[in-house]
Amino acid sequence: MKHIAIIIALILLCAGVLIALPEFGAEGLNGLSADQKKQLEAGKTVFSTVGSVAKSDSELIYAAIVFNKPIEETWRLISKTEDQIRYLSDIDDLKIIRKSGATDNIEFTVSAGPFSKTYRVIHRFSPDKMGFEWGLDPSFDNDLQKLTGFWRFYRFGDGKTLARYGSNVSIRGVPSWVESMFKKKGISQALGQVKKYVDSGGTWNCRR
């Protein structure tokens, strides 16, 4: 079960059909309660499906997290999708298939225990909105049925960044009830690795 959780977490972070970038208001706080905002200020990761964005896909996992780096640096680090192998420990292999301007195509191989999944992800970047979305490359024989996701970044306080994240995955050969059980727990653990990487300015490396 733990191995399945790890795979789900990594696939959720790394990569379906592209979805439109959702709007969370000028400050990125739409859909968060007063208590959730306090949790963010305390450095905690918040999960939320509150707000109109949730109506577009009820199976999406939504999260909000604060990085202790300015928005420009946070964008630079996370939008380099080819660097995910440096800070997501269970990515076994990563290949750049194509990288050009506002899009890229990355092949990931993720494994844990007896499971191994290979898939290609198309990322579409929107620097003007400080965000990007991703989905599976439909021309590739992916080991996933469905995957959609996004990152949005907002200025937060003095030199920090509020990030809003969402993703949904359906893995071939894994029961849906197993996916649902581990999505939130798995993504929380994986987001912790992303935070370590960004807060270190890109120097933290899970391979060391």
Secondary structure, 3 states (H helix, E strand, C coil): CHHHHHHHHHHHHHCCCCCCCCCCCCCCCCCCCHHHHHHHHCCCCEECCCCHHHHHCCCCEEEEEEECCCHHHHHHHHCCHHHHHHHCCCEEEEEEEEEECCEEEEEEEEEECCEEEEEEEEEEEEHHHCEEEEEECCCCCCCEEEEEEEEEEEEECCCEEEEEEEEEEEECCCCHHHHHHHHHHHHHHHHHHHHHHHHCCCCCCCCC
